[in-house]
Amino acid sequence: MAELKNRLQADLTSAMKNREKTRLATLRMALAAVTTEEVAGTEARELTDDEVLKVLAREVRKRKEAAEAFSGAGRAEQAQLELDEAEVLNTYLPKQLDDAEIAAFVDEAVAEVTTQLGEAPGPRQMGQVMKAANAKIAGRADGGRVAAVVKAKLTG
């Protein structure tokens, strides 16, 4: 069993014992999302820690989008609850990279693609550069932020 999933389950038990309402609800939701991912497709399978991290990152993104929607609708209390849930999930994710670190990884990816192509990549090779950059970044930054840096490097 994935070590991260075990940690989530242990923390769920701890949250129950300590009567931590938000943490308890968030961990239940996260474990449900992991289980749903495990049984999705043609065959049930055990997720690796990397796959569990992807599920958690997706859940954090959902919480942030929901918080924005609630804020826009004037429901600040519900928006804050969504942000609190996202914060609980963030404790399980690797530290997010800052813009300078993302730029450094993108520079490495551009250099790799340049070596493969024999010339500097342009906007048409954005997919190749994104693939190389995402392999290095591996869930430590939002894909939108990475794409923006890649696009700036290739067009600027």
MARVOMI-885691 format. One line per field, with one value per atom (N, C-alpha, C): x, y, z; residue number from 1; atom name; residue in three letters. Coordinates in Angstrom, 2 decimals. Layout:
N
X: (X  ...)
Y: (Y  ...)
Z: (Z  ...)
n: (NUM  ...)
atom: (CA  ...)
res: (ALA  ...)
//
This chain:
156
X: (0.85  0.00  0.89  0.43  1.19  1.35  2.55  2.86  2.04  1.85  1.08  -0.37  -0.93  -2.31  -2.40  -1.42  -1.38  -1.34  -0.54  -0.42  -1.75  -2.45  -3.76  -4.73  -4.72  -5.63  -5.28  -4.01  -3.59  -3.99  -3.81  -4.18  -5.70  -6.44  -7.91  -8.32  -7.71  -8.01  -7.68  -6.54  -6.11  -7.10  -7.56  -8.52  -9.84  -10.23  -11.46  -11.31  -10.20  -9.95  -9.88  -9.29  -9.12  -10.30  -11.31  -12.53  -12.22  -11.31  -10.96  -11.89  -12.94  -14.03  -13.57  -12.92  -12.50  -11.49  -10.50  -9.46  -10.07  -11.00  -11.66  -12.42  -13.21  -14.00  -13.08  -12.01  -11.08  -10.37  -9.91  -9.20  -10.14  -11.39  -12.36  -12.56  -12.72  -12.91  -11.69  -10.50  -9.27  -9.15  -9.43  -9.35  -10.42  -11.59  -12.64  -12.17  -11.51  -11.00  -9.93  -9.07  -8.03  -8.67  -9.66  -10.35  -11.06  -11.70  -12.37  -11.37  -10.20  -9.16  -8.66  -8.60  -8.12  -9.06  -10.37  -11.33  -11.77  -11.25  -11.58  -10.91  -11.52  -10.93  -11.45  -10.75  -11.23  -10.86  -9.83  -9.34  -8.94  -9.37  -8.98  -7.48  -6.83  -5.39  -5.01  -3.82  -3.27  -2.52  -2.78  -2.08  -0.70  0.25  1.57  1.50  2.53  2.56  2.46  3.12  3.06  1.64  0.93  -0.46  -1.36  -1.11  -1.88  -1.62  -0.37  -0.04  -0.81  -0.93  -1.67  -3.14  -3.71  -5.11  -5.26  -4.34  -4.42  -4.25  -3.34  -3.13  -4.40  -5.06  -6.31  -7.39  -7.44  -8.42  -8.15  -6.88  -6.53  -7.00  -6.75  -7.17  -8.70  -9.43  -10.90  -11.33  -10.67  -11.02  -10.79  -9.66  -9.36  -10.35  -10.73  -11.71  -13.06  -13.44  -14.71  -14.68  -13.55  -13.43  -13.60  -13.02  -13.18  -14.64  -15.31  -16.73  -17.58  -17.30  -18.07  -17.81  -16.56  -16.23  -16.97  -16.98  -17.67  -19.16  -19.71  -21.15  -21.46  -20.44  -20.66  -20.82  -20.30  -20.42  -19.03  -18.58  -17.22  -16.98  -17.98  -17.80  -17.54  -18.31  -18.13  -16.79  -16.41  -15.12  -13.98  -14.08  -13.04  -12.93  -14.07  -14.06  -13.32  -13.56  -12.86  -11.35  -10.96  -9.54  -8.90  -9.66  -9.15  -8.91  -9.83  -9.66  -8.43  -8.25  -7.09  -5.80  -5.82  -4.63  -4.30  -5.33  -5.10  -4.43  -4.94  -4.38  -2.96  -2.69  -1.36  -0.27  -0.63  0.38  0.92  0.19  0.63  1.37  1.31  1.96  3.39  4.27  5.63  5.61  6.65  6.74  6.66  5.84  5.67  6.88  7.25  8.40  8.03  9.01  8.75  9.06  8.79  8.93  10.37  11.35  12.75  13.12  12.64  12.94  12.27  11.03  10.33  11.11  11.54  12.29  13.58  14.25  15.48  15.19  14.11  13.75  13.34  12.64  12.22  13.46  14.45  15.69  16.36  16.39  16.97  16.19  14.86  14.01  14.24  14.36  14.62  15.97  16.96  18.29  18.21  17.44  17.28  16.64  15.56  14.84  15.72  16.51  17.44  18.43  18.94  19.87  19.21  17.97  17.25  16.98  16.57  16.19  17.37  18.45  19.59  19.42  18.33  18.08  17.21  17.15  16.36  14.87  14.12  12.69  11.92  10.85  9.97  8.62  7.65  6.31  5.69  6.05  5.47  5.97  7.10  7.65  7.27  6.27  5.89  5.54  4.87  4.50  5.72  6.75  7.97  8.65  8.71  9.35  8.53  7.20  6.34  6.54  6.64  6.83  8.14  9.21  10.51  10.48  9.85  9.79  8.96  7.81  6.94  7.59  8.43  9.15  10.09  10.68  11.59  10.84  9.73  8.98  8.12  7.57  6.84  5.90  4.90  3.87  4.22  5.37  5.77  5.38  4.63  4.13  2.90  2.00  0.78  1.14  0.49  0.76  0.59  -0.37  -0.61  0.57  1.16  2.34  3.51  3.70  4.79  4.56  3.34  3.02  3.29  2.96  3.19  4.69  5.51  6.96  7.51  7.04  7.49  7.11  5.88  5.40  6.23  6.53  7.34  8.73  9.32  10.68  10.69  9.67  9.66  9.25  8.47  8.04  8.86  9.51  10.26  11.66)
Y: (-1.18  0.00  1.24  2.26  3.51  4.11  4.54  5.10  6.37  7.19  8.41  8.10  7.09  6.70  6.22  5.45  5.01  6.21  7.20  8.41  9.15  9.24  9.89  9.16  7.83  7.06  7.20  7.22  7.41  8.79  9.80  11.16  11.30  10.54  10.54  10.02  8.94  8.38  9.39  10.04  11.06  12.23  12.66  13.77  13.39  12.12  11.65  11.73  11.22  11.20  12.62  13.54  14.92  15.82  15.27  16.00  17.25  17.07  18.16  18.07  18.85  18.73  18.96  20.08  20.40  19.40  19.09  18.13  16.75  16.34  15.04  14.98  15.99  16.02  16.05  16.82  16.95  15.62  14.97  13.70  12.61  12.61  11.65  11.88  13.14  13.49  13.07  13.31  12.96  11.46  10.70  9.24  8.71  9.33  8.93  9.17  10.31  10.62  9.61  9.22  8.23  6.89  6.48  5.21  5.23  6.35  6.48  6.32  6.91  6.80  5.35  4.66  3.28  2.34  2.60  1.71  2.22  3.37  3.90  3.05  2.98  2.20  0.78  -0.06  -1.43  -2.36  -1.99  -2.89  -2.10  -2.57  -1.90  -2.08  -1.05  -1.13  -0.27  -0.50  0.26  1.47  2.65  3.84  3.95  4.47  4.76  6.10  6.42  7.70  8.87  8.76  9.83  10.02  8.92  9.02  9.61  9.25  9.83  11.33  11.75  13.18  13.91  13.29  13.91  14.08  13.08  13.16  14.30  14.38  15.44  16.83  16.95  18.23  18.64  17.66  17.94  18.40  17.77  18.16  19.57  19.92  21.28  22.29  21.99  22.88  23.06  21.96  22.04  22.95  22.83  23.66  25.14  25.44  26.84  27.41  26.61  27.07  27.29  26.39  26.53  27.77  28.02  29.20  30.48  30.51  31.69  31.86  30.76  30.83  31.33  30.82  31.25  32.73  33.15  34.55  35.45  35.04  35.81  35.90  34.89  34.88  35.52  36.09  36.76  35.82  34.61  33.63  33.41  34.40  34.41  33.24  32.90  31.83  30.49  30.19  28.95  28.97  30.13  30.27  29.97  30.48  30.25  28.77  28.09  26.65  25.88  26.25  25.61  25.86  27.09  27.42  26.66  26.49  25.71  24.26  23.70  22.33  22.23  23.21  23.21  23.26  24.03  24.15  22.82  22.08  20.76  19.84  19.84  18.97  19.40  20.70  21.20  20.64  20.27  19.73  18.38  17.72  16.42  16.54  17.71  17.92  18.41  18.14  18.68  20.20  20.82  22.28  22.78  23.78  24.34  25.20  25.14  25.90  27.36  28.25  29.66  29.92  31.13  31.44  31.27  31.62  31.49  30.02  29.16  27.73  27.13  27.55  27.08  27.50  28.76  29.28  28.48  28.09  27.30  25.94  25.28  23.99  24.13  25.20  25.44  25.67  26.41  26.62  25.28  24.37  23.04  22.29  22.37  21.68  22.24  23.56  24.19  23.71  23.62  23.15  21.70  20.85  19.46  19.37  20.13  20.10  20.68  21.70  22.28  21.21  20.42  19.34  18.30  17.95  16.95  17.44  18.71  19.25  19.73  20.11  20.69  22.18  22.75  24.20  24.62  25.92  26.43  26.20  25.71  25.48  26.79  26.77  27.93  27.59  28.46  28.22  26.90  26.42  25.16  23.95  24.09  22.98  23.09  23.91  24.12  22.79  21.89  20.59  19.79  19.79  19.05  19.66  20.98  21.66  21.42  21.50  21.25  19.85  18.87  17.48  17.34  17.92  17.85  18.61  19.78  20.58  19.88  19.35  18.68  17.43  16.77  15.60  16.03  17.21  17.72  18.28  18.95  19.64  18.68  17.68  16.58  17.01  17.80  18.12  19.18  19.79  20.81  22.21  22.32  23.61  23.38  24.32  24.24  24.29  23.44  23.36  24.68  25.49  26.79  27.73  27.70  28.54  28.09  26.78  26.24  26.64  26.46  26.78  28.27  29.13  30.57  30.86  30.22  30.44  29.89  28.68  28.07  28.97  29.44  30.29  31.57  32.18  33.40  33.14  31.99  31.65  31.43  30.77  30.41  31.55  32.49  33.60  34.87  34.92  36.14  36.00)
Z: (0.00  0.00  0.00  -0.68  -0.77  0.64  0.91  2.22  2.50  1.49  1.66  2.01  1.38  1.69  3.15  3.59  5.00  5.93  5.57  6.39  6.46  5.32  5.30  6.23  6.18  7.03  8.50  8.83  10.22  10.72  9.87  10.26  10.38  9.58  9.68  11.06  11.50  12.81  13.90  13.77  14.74  14.77  13.59  13.52  14.19  14.04  14.71  16.22  16.72  18.16  18.74  17.97  18.43  18.08  17.44  17.05  16.21  15.25  14.34  13.13  13.17  12.21  10.75  10.49  9.12  8.61  9.44  9.05  8.76  9.61  9.45  8.12  7.84  6.60  5.38  5.47  4.35  4.07  5.11  4.92  4.40  4.87  4.34  2.85  2.46  1.06  0.23  0.77  0.05  -0.14  0.92  0.81  -0.15  -0.16  -1.11  -2.54  -2.77  -4.11  -4.53  -3.59  -3.88  -4.21  -3.43  -3.67  -5.02  -5.34  -6.64  -7.77  -7.62  -8.64  -8.75  -7.62  -7.63  -8.38  -8.31  -8.95  -10.32  -10.74  -12.06  -13.13  -14.27  -15.36  -15.36  -16.08  -16.26  -15.12  -14.35  -13.32  -12.07  -10.90  -9.65  -9.44  -8.91  -8.70  -7.49  -7.02  -5.90  -6.48  -5.96  -6.45  -5.81  -6.58  -6.03  -5.29  -4.53  -3.83  -4.82  -5.98  -6.98  -7.48  -7.69  -8.16  -7.09  -5.82  -4.71  -4.65  -4.86  -4.86  -5.96  -7.14  -8.23  -7.86  -7.21  -6.77  -5.77  -4.80  -3.79  -4.42  -5.38  -6.07  -6.81  -7.44  -8.16  -7.17  -6.00  -4.98  -4.46  -4.29  -3.85  -4.89  -6.16  -7.23  -7.22  -7.00  -6.92  -5.78  -4.64  -3.47  -3.76  -4.42  -4.73  -5.73  -6.73  -7.71  -7.04  -6.15  -5.43  -4.54  -3.89  -3.02  -3.84  -5.03  -5.90  -6.29  -6.61  -6.99  -5.83  -4.63  -3.46  -3.14  -3.28  -3.03  -4.02  -5.27  -6.30  -6.06  -5.38  -5.09  -3.75  -3.09  -1.81  -0.63  -0.75  0.34  0.95  1.69  2.24  3.20  4.01  4.99  4.29  3.26  2.51  1.76  1.23  0.55  1.52  2.74  3.74  4.10  4.18  4.47  3.37  2.12  0.99  1.08  1.43  1.56  2.71  3.81  4.95  4.54  3.75  3.27  2.37  1.50  0.61  1.43  2.51  3.37  4.03  4.49  5.08  4.06  2.83  1.78  1.39  1.43  1.06  1.97  3.21  4.12  3.63  2.74  2.21  0.89  0.28  -1.01  -0.81  -1.77  -1.65  -1.71  -1.15  -1.16  -2.60  -2.81  -4.15  -4.52  -5.78  -6.27  -6.47  -6.27  -6.56  -8.03  -8.50  -9.92  -10.43  -9.60  -10.03  -10.21  -9.30  -9.41  -10.65  -10.92  -12.12  -13.37  -13.40  -14.54  -14.76  -13.69  -13.81  -14.44  -13.99  -14.56  -16.03  -16.35  -17.73  -18.61  -18.09  -18.85  -19.16  -18.17  -18.39  -19.47  -19.40  -20.37  -21.78  -21.90  -23.20  -23.74  -22.87  -23.29  -23.78  -23.09  -23.52  -24.89  -25.08  -26.35  -27.46  -27.15  -28.13  -28.58  -27.63  -27.96  -28.86  -28.55  -29.35  -30.76  -30.87  -32.17  -32.99  -32.31  -33.01  -33.25  -32.76  -32.87  -31.68  -31.47  -30.36  -30.64  -29.65  -29.86  -29.93  -30.70  -30.80  -30.19  -30.39  -29.82  -30.28  -31.46  -31.96  -31.17  -30.49  -29.70  -28.22  -27.90  -26.51  -25.83  -26.53  -25.95  -25.52  -26.37  -26.03  -24.81  -24.76  -23.64  -22.36  -22.46  -21.30  -20.76  -21.65  -21.23  -20.45  -20.98  -20.31  -18.97  -18.95  -17.72  -16.66  -17.04  -16.07  -15.49  -16.26  -15.74  -14.61  -14.73  -13.71  -12.50  -12.76  -11.71  -10.90  -11.56  -10.92  -9.79  -10.12  -9.14  -8.11  -8.23  -7.26  -7.69  -8.80  -9.26  -10.12  -10.10  -10.90  -12.38  -13.17  -14.60  -15.32  -14.88  -15.50  -15.32  -14.14  -13.88  -14.76  -14.87  -15.70  -17.16  -17.64  -19.02  -19.32  -18.38  -18.60  -18.74  -17.91  -17.99  -19.32  -19.70  -20.95  -22.12  -22.13  -23.22  -23.31  -22.16  -22.14  -22.69  -22.34  -22.81  -24.31  -24.83  -26.24  -27.15  -26.65  -27.48  -27.24  -26.08  -25.73  -26.01)
n: (1  1  1  2  2  2  3  3  3  4  4  4  5  5  5  6  6  6  7  7  7  8  8  8  9  9  9  10  10  10  11  11  11  12  12  12  13  13  13  14  14  14  15  15  15  16  16  16  17  17  17  18  18  18  19  19  19  20  20  20  21  21  21  22  22  22  23  23  23  24  24  24  25  25  25  26  26  26  27  27  27  28  28  28  29  29  29  30  30  30  31  31  31  32  32  32  33  33  33  34  34  34  35  35  35  36  36  36  37  37  37  38  38  38  39  39  39  40  40  40  41  41  41  42  42  42  43  43  43  44  44  44  45  45  45  46  46  46  47  47  47  48  48  48  49  49  49  50  50  50  51  51  51  52  52  52  53  53  53  54  54  54  55  55  55  56  56  56  57  57  57  58  58  58  59  59  59  60  60  60  61  61  61  62  62  62  63  63  63  64  64  64  65  65  65  66  66  66  67  67  67  68  68  68  69  69  69  70  70  70  71  71  71  72  72  72  73  73  73  74  74  74  75  75  75  76  76  76  77  77  77  78  78  78  79  79  79  80  80  80  81  81  81  82  82  82  83  83  83  84  84  84  85  85  85  86  86  86  87  87  87  88  88  88  89  89  89  90  90  90  91  91  91  92  92  92  93  93  93  94  94  94  95  95  95  96  96  96  97  97  97  98  98  98  99  99  99  100  100  100  101  101  101  102  102  102  103  103  103  104  104  104  105  105  105  106  106  106  107  107  107  108  108  108  109  109  109  110  110  110  111  111  111  112  112  112  113  113  113  114  114  114  115  115  115  116  116  116  117  117  117  118  118  118  119  119  119  120  120  120  121  121  121  122  122  122  123  123  123  124  124  124  125  125  125  126  126  126  127  127  127  128  128  128  129  129  129  130  130  130  131  131  131  132  132  132  133  133  133  134  134  134  135  135  135  136  136  136  137  137  137  138  138  138  139  139  139  140  140  140  141  141  141  142  142  142  143  143  143  144  144  144  145  145  145  146  146  146  147  147  147  148  148  148  149  149  149  150  150  150  151  151  151  152  152  152  153  153  153  154  154  154  155  155  155  156  156  156)
atom: (N  CA  C  N  CA  C  N  CA  C  N  CA  C  N  CA  C  N  CA  C  N  CA  C  N  CA  C  N  CA  C  N  CA  C  N  CA  C  N  CA  C  N  CA  C  N  CA  C  N  CA  C  N  CA  C  N  CA  C  N  CA  C  N  CA  C  N  CA  C  N  CA  C  N  CA  C  N  CA  C  N  CA  C  N  CA  C  N  CA  C  N  CA  C  N  CA  C  N  CA  C  N  CA  C  N  CA  C  N  CA  C  N  CA  C  N  CA  C  N  CA  C  N  CA  C  N  CA  C  N  CA  C  N  CA  C  N  CA  C  N  CA  C  N  CA  C  N  CA  C  N  CA  C  N  CA  C  N  CA  C  N  CA  C  N  CA  C  N  CA  C  N  CA  C  N  CA  C  N  CA  C  N  CA  C  N  CA  C  N  CA  C  N  CA  C  N  CA  C  N  CA  C  N  CA  C  N  CA  C  N  CA  C  N  CA  C  N  CA  C  N  CA  C  N  CA  C  N  CA  C  N  CA  C  N  CA  C  N  CA  C  N  CA  C  N  CA  C  N  CA  C  N  CA  C  N  CA  C  N  CA  C  N  CA  C  N  CA  C  N  CA  C  N  CA  C  N  CA  C  N  CA  C  N  CA  C  N  CA  C  N  CA  C  N  CA  C  N  CA  C  N  CA  C  N  CA  C  N  CA  C  N  CA  C  N  CA  C  N  CA  C  N  CA  C  N  CA  C  N  CA  C  N  CA  C  N  CA  C  N  CA  C  N  CA  C  N  CA  C  N  CA  C  N  CA  C  N  CA  C  N  CA  C  N  CA  C  N  CA  C  N  CA  C  N  CA  C  N  CA  C  N  CA  C  N  CA  C  N  CA  C  N  CA  C  N  CA  C  N  CA  C  N  CA  C  N  CA  C  N  CA  C  N  CA  C  N  CA  C  N  CA  C  N  CA  C  N  CA  C  N  CA  C  N  CA  C  N  CA  C  N  CA  C  N  CA  C  N  CA  C  N  CA  C  N  CA  C  N  CA  C  N  CA  C  N  CA  C  N  CA  C  N  CA  C  N  CA  C  N  CA  C  N  CA  C  N  CA  C  N  CA  C  N  CA  C  N  CA  C  N  CA  C  N  CA  C  N  CA  C  N  CA  C  N  CA  C  N  CA  C  N  CA  C  N  CA  C  N  CA  C  N  CA  C  N  CA  C  N  CA  C  N  CA  C)
res: (MET  MET  MET  ALA  ALA  ALA  GLU  GLU  GLU  LEU  LEU  LEU  LYS  LYS  LYS  ASN  ASN  ASN  ARG  ARG  ARG  LEU  LEU  LEU  GLN  GLN  GLN  ALA  ALA  ALA  ASP  ASP  ASP  LEU  LEU  LEU  THR  THR  THR  SER  SER  SER  ALA  ALA  ALA  MET  MET  MET  LYS  LYS  LYS  ASN  ASN  ASN  ARG  ARG  ARG  GLU  GLU  GLU  LYS  LYS  LYS  THR  THR  THR  ARG  ARG  ARG  LEU  LEU  LEU  ALA  ALA  ALA  THR  THR  THR  LEU  LEU  LEU  ARG  ARG  ARG  MET  MET  MET  ALA  ALA  ALA  LEU  LEU  LEU  ALA  ALA  ALA  ALA  ALA  ALA  VAL  VAL  VAL  THR  THR  THR  THR  THR  THR  GLU  GLU  GLU  GLU  GLU  GLU  VAL  VAL  VAL  ALA  ALA  ALA  GLY  GLY  GLY  THR  THR  THR  GLU  GLU  GLU  ALA  ALA  ALA  ARG  ARG  ARG  GLU  GLU  GLU  LEU  LEU  LEU  THR  THR  THR  ASP  ASP  ASP  ASP  ASP  ASP  GLU  GLU  GLU  VAL  VAL  VAL  LEU  LEU  LEU  LYS  LYS  LYS  VAL  VAL  VAL  LEU  LEU  LEU  ALA  ALA  ALA  ARG  ARG  ARG  GLU  GLU  GLU  VAL  VAL  VAL  ARG  ARG  ARG  LYS  LYS  LYS  ARG  ARG  ARG  LYS  LYS  LYS  GLU  GLU  GLU  ALA  ALA  ALA  ALA  ALA  ALA  GLU  GLU  GLU  ALA  ALA  ALA  PHE  PHE  PHE  SER  SER  SER  GLY  GLY  GLY  ALA  ALA  ALA  GLY  GLY  GLY  ARG  ARG  ARG  ALA  ALA  ALA  GLU  GLU  GLU  GLN  GLN  GLN  ALA  ALA  ALA  GLN  GLN  GLN  LEU  LEU  LEU  GLU  GLU  GLU  LEU  LEU  LEU  ASP  ASP  ASP  GLU  GLU  GLU  ALA  ALA  ALA  GLU  GLU  GLU  VAL  VAL  VAL  LEU  LEU  LEU  ASN  ASN  ASN  THR  THR  THR  TYR  TYR  TYR  LEU  LEU  LEU  PRO  PRO  PRO  LYS  LYS  LYS  GLN  GLN  GLN  LEU  LEU  LEU  ASP  ASP  ASP  ASP  ASP  ASP  ALA  ALA  ALA  GLU  GLU  GLU  ILE  ILE  ILE  ALA  ALA  ALA  ALA  ALA  ALA  PHE  PHE  PHE  VAL  VAL  VAL  ASP  ASP  ASP  GLU  GLU  GLU  ALA  ALA  ALA  VAL  VAL  VAL  ALA  ALA  ALA  GLU  GLU  GLU  VAL  VAL  VAL  THR  THR  THR  THR  THR  THR  GLN  GLN  GLN  LEU  LEU  LEU  GLY  GLY  GLY  GLU  GLU  GLU  ALA  ALA  ALA  PRO  PRO  PRO  GLY  GLY  GLY  PRO  PRO  PRO  ARG  ARG  ARG  GLN  GLN  GLN  MET  MET  MET  GLY  GLY  GLY  GLN  GLN  GLN  VAL  VAL  VAL  MET  MET  MET  LYS  LYS  LYS  ALA  ALA  ALA  ALA  ALA  ALA  ASN  ASN  ASN  ALA  ALA  ALA  LYS  LYS  LYS  ILE  ILE  ILE  ALA  ALA  ALA  GLY  GLY  GLY  ARG  ARG  ARG  ALA  ALA  ALA  ASP  ASP  ASP  GLY  GLY  GLY  GLY  GLY  GLY  ARG  ARG  ARG  VAL  VAL  VAL  ALA  ALA  ALA  ALA  ALA  ALA  VAL  VAL  VAL  VAL  VAL  VAL  LYS  LYS  LYS  ALA  ALA  ALA  LYS  LYS  LYS  LEU  LEU  LEU  THR  THR  THR  GLY  GLY  GLY)
//
